[in-house]
C-alpha cells in the first residue's frame, strides 16, 4: 500500500470515527438493556421524580457555568471580552458534544470558531481551546486520582483492583498530558499548525482584518502560557476542579431520591471513576452506553444494583437534553447573526 493510500485510509477512518463510536455505543447500550429488567430501571428512575431531576439540571447548569468562567480566565487580558460570551459558548460546546454524533471534541473545535465572531483572532481562539482542553482533561485526571485514592482506602479486593487499575491508567494519562503541554510550550505546535492550517483559517472570519502577530497559533499559545499569567491559569484550574467535584452532587441527589444511602466518599468515587471511564471513550459520542456501563461497574462496588446504576446514568443524561437543546438553538442563532454579534473593530467589553 502506498503512502498516499495509507494517508487516504487514515483520513477515511478519522472521518468515520464518530459513526464507529456511535455504533459501538449503541451496541453496548442494547446489551445493557437486553441483560437488565427495564421495569426495574424505570421504577428506579421514577423515584427520582421531577424535583430530583430539576435539582440535577440546576447543578449541571452551574457546572457548565464554572467551566465557561474557567475558559474566560485563559484569555483574560488577551482578548477584549468579559466572561459572557465564554459562558454562552461553553454551553454550546457542551450541547454539541452530548447531543450530536461527533467525537467529544467536536463541540470544542466549533466553540473556538464561534469565539471569532466576537472579534477574537483565529489563532488566539484556537490557542484558548487547546489550553482549555489541556486544563480540562488535566483536572479531570486529578479528580479521577482523588476518586482512585479514596477507593483504595475502602474494603474489598474488587475496590483495590479497580483502584490499582485506575492509578496505572492515570499514570499513562499524565504522560500524555505532559506531552500535550510540551507540544504547546516548546514550539512543536508550529509543526502541528501546518497540518491543521486549513482548520485554523476557518476560525477567522473573512471580514476580520489581519493584524501583525495574530496569524500564528504558536505565538498565541506562548501568550496564553506566559509566566506572568500564572494567576489567571491557576484560577482556571481551580474553577475546573470545582466543577468536576460539584458533579458528585448530581449523584447524591439522584441516589437520595431513589432511597439509596451513600457517603460523601462513595459519591465522589462514583462520579470520579464513571467520568474517567466516559472520558477514556471519547470517540463514542456522549459516551453512549459507556457511561451506563461505567456506572454499573463502579456502583457494584458499593452494593448498588445494576438497575439503580443505569437509572442513575439516565438521570445524569437529563441535563444533556434540557441544557443541550437550547444550546444548539443558541448556536444556530449565533451562526445566523454572526455579522452583527460583534462588528469588526468594535471596542469595549462583551
C-alpha positions, 0 to 999 in steps of 0.5 A: 500500500502506498503512502498516499493510500495509507494517508487516504485510509487514515483520513477515511477512518478519522472521518468515520470515527464518530459513526464507529463510536456511535455504533459501538455505543449503541451496541453496548447500550442494547446489551445493557438493556437486553441483560437488565429488567427495564421495569426495574430501571424505570421504577428506579428512575421514577423515584427520582421524580421531577424535583430530583431531576430539576435539582440535577439540571440546576447543578449541571447548569452551574457546572457548565457555568464554572467551566465557561468562567474557567475558559474566560480566565485563559484569555483574560487580558488577551482578548477584549471580552468579559466572561459572557460570551465564554459562558454562552459558548461553553454551553454550546460546546457542551450541547454539541458534544452530548447531543450530536454524533461527533467525537467529544471534541467536536463541540470544542473545535466549533466553540473556538470558531464561534469565539471569532465572531466576537472579534477574537483572532483565529489563532488566539481562539484556537490557542484558548481551546487547546489550553482549555482542553489541556486544563480540562482533561488535566483536572479531570485526571486529578479528580479521577486520582482523588476518586482512585485514592479514596477507593483504595482506602475502602474494603474489598479486593474488587475496590483495590483492583479497580483502584490499582487499575485506575492509578496505572491508567492515570499514570499513562494519562499524565504522560500524555498530558505532559506531552500535550503541554510540551507540544504547546510550550516548546514550539512543536505546535508550529509543526502541528499548525501546518497540518491543521492550517486549513482548520485554523483559517476557518476560525477567522472570519473573512471580514476580520482584518489581519493584524501583525502577530495574530496569524500564528497559533504558536505565538498565541499559545506562548501568550496564553502560557506566559509566566506572568499569567500564572494567576489567571491559569491557576484560577482556571484550574481551580474553577475546573476542579470545582466543577468536576467535584460539584458533579458528585452532587448530581449523584447524591441527589439522584441516589437520595431520591431513589432511597439509596444511602451513600457517603460523601466518599462513595459519591465522589468515587462514583462520579470520579471513576464513571467520568474517567471511564466516559472520558477514556471513550471519547470517540463514542459520542456522549459516551453512549452506553459507556457511561451506563456501563461505567456506572454499573461497574463502579456502583457494584462496588458499593452494593448498588444494583445494576438497575439503580446504576443505569437509572442513575446514568439516565438521570445524569443524561437529563441535563444533556437534553434540557441544557443541550437543546437550547444550546444548539438553538443558541448556536444556530442563532449565533451562526445566523447573526454572526455579522452583527454579534460583534462588528469588526473593530468594535471596542469595549467589553462583551 
